[in-house]
Amino acid sequence: MLGLSDRRVTNPIKGSRGSEGIAIALYIFAGLPGTGKSTLATALVQRLHAAYVRIDVIEQAMRDAGVWVDGSAGYIVGYALAKENLRWGLDVIADSVNPFSVTRQAWRNVAESLSVSFVEIEVVCSDQLEHRRRVESRVVNVPGLVLPIWSEVEKRPYEDWDRPHIVMDTAHQTVSESLAALHHTLSHEM
């Protein structure tokens, strides 16, 4: 089920324009592991032919390089990559748990610093049994990444949102259905 938590006034479909007159936007995804966030984000990447900034990939590359990852380092790299791609006129899909108001604000700051539109999309799975099934059956698609187990997902810190954003509930929808609902919201309801 798709819902809007008080609508954003910034509409990426009608937002800032690049040199070719095409809207440029930062799509900021958030949500706990196993909600379908990365699956939906990559489906949007393919539809929009956008740049994809996934914090899991960045943090795993840092681990592979022997760099300390605990903390905000991966996010800071992600913000820089998103900003660079937006400068080049590309839409950017940012995919991360994005659990705190400070990380959400930092993504917004990236867009605002370049005067481009942004939209915040929280992906949830309201059916706890389905969510658990997804977490326990996930397949690693980032080499070397260790996925969290269900008890870790349940205990993971995740702050409530303090501002308007789109909420996508993927519990009983296919990826195609969720993507269609998101596209409809972005193009018609905002």
N, C-alpha and C positions, 0 to 999 in steps of 0.2 A: 504494500500500500504506500502511496506517495502522499506526503503531506508537506505543507509549508508551515514553518514556524515563524510567523510574521514575515512577510516578504521583504527581500532585499530590494533596495531602490536601484542598485547598479545592475543593469541588464547587459550581459556580455553579447547578446545577439544584436543589441542596438547601441553598444558602448563605443569605446574609443576606436578610432580608425587608424590603420597603418598607412603607409605611403601608397598602397594600392587601393585604398578605400575600403578595406576589409576589416571587420571588427576584430580586435585583438583582446583576448581574455585569459585570465588565470582561473582555472577551475581547481578549487581547493577541496580535495576529498579528505574525509576524516571518518574514523570508526574503528572499533575493536577488531582484532584479527578474527577471521572466519565469518564476517558479516557479508562478504561479497564485494567489499570495497575495491580491491585490486582488480577483480574480474570486471566490475562495472567500469572502473577507470580505464582499463586497457581497451574495453569495447568502445569507449568514447574517444580514446586516442586514435583507434582505427577509423572511426567514423569521421573525425575532424582532421586527420593527418596532422595531429598536434605533437609537440615535444612532450616527452614523458619523464617526469622526475619522481622516482620512487625511492623513498628513504631506505627501505630494506636493501636495495641494490647498492646504494651509497655506503651504508654502514657495513655491509658484507665486504665490499671492496676495501674499505678501511681496515677491517679485521685481517683480510688476506694480505694487506701491506704491512701488518704489524703495528697499526696505529690504534691508540686507545679510542674506544668508541663510546663508552659510557658517558651519558650526558647529552649535550645539545650539538656536538660537533657535526654529526650527520645532517641534522636539520640546517645548520649554518651553511654547509656545502650545498644542500638542496636549494636554499634561498638564493644563493649566488648563481647556481645553474639556471633556475627559473628566471631570474632577472636578466641574465645574458640572452636566453632564448626569446624572452619578451622584447628585448631591445632589437632583436633581429626580425621582429614582426611575426613571430610564431605564437599561436595559442599554446598554452602550457597546461598540462594536467599534472597536478601535484598530488601524490599518493602517499599518505602517511597516517599513522594512528591519530596524530594531531590531538593529543589528549588534554592539553591545557590551554587556558585562555591566552597565555603568553605566546604559545606556538601559533595559535590561530591569528593573533594580532600580527605576528612577524610575517606570516604569509600575506596578510592584507597590506602590510607596509611595503612589501615587494611591489605589488600592483600599484598602490597609491604613489610610490616614488617615481613611477613611470607614467602616471595618469592613464592607466589601462583599467578596464573593467575586471571585476572578479565576482565569482559566485562561490559560496561555501555550501558543500554537499556532505551531509552526515549520512553514512550508510549504517543501518541497523538491521538486525535480524530479531524480530520480536518473539519468535517461537524459540524458546530456550532449548528444547530438544533438537530442533533443526540446527540451531547455532552450534550446539555441542557436537552433533553429527558432522557438521562441516569442519570444525576444528580438528576432530579426531580422524578425519579421512583426507585431510589436505595433503597434496603432493607438493614437495619443494620444487619451485621453479626458478630459484636463485641458487646456483651452486654454492654449497657450503653453509647456507643459511639453516639454522636450527629453529624450527617452528615451535611456538609455545604450545604447551599442553593445556587442556581445558581448565584445570585449577589455576594456572597462571593467567589465563585470559580473564577468569572470574575475579581474580584479585588485582588485576591491573588498574592502576589509577587512571581515572577518566572523568574529568570535570564536566558538570552540566554546562550547557551553552548559555551565554548571557546576552545573546544577540540573535537577530533574525537569521535564518538559514533554511536551506532545503533539507528535508529529512526523507530519505529513501528507505523503505522497509522492504527488504528482499526476501523475507521469509517464505512467501508462497508465490514467487514470481520467477520466471526464467530470466536469464540475462537479457534476452531480446525484449521481453516485456518491461523489465526495469529500465533498459536503455530508451525504449520508446516513451515510457512515462517521463523520464528525465528530459528527453528532447522536447516533449510537449510542454513541460513546465517551463523550460528555458525559453522557448519560442513564443508561447501564448499567454502564460499566466504571470509573467513578471513585468 
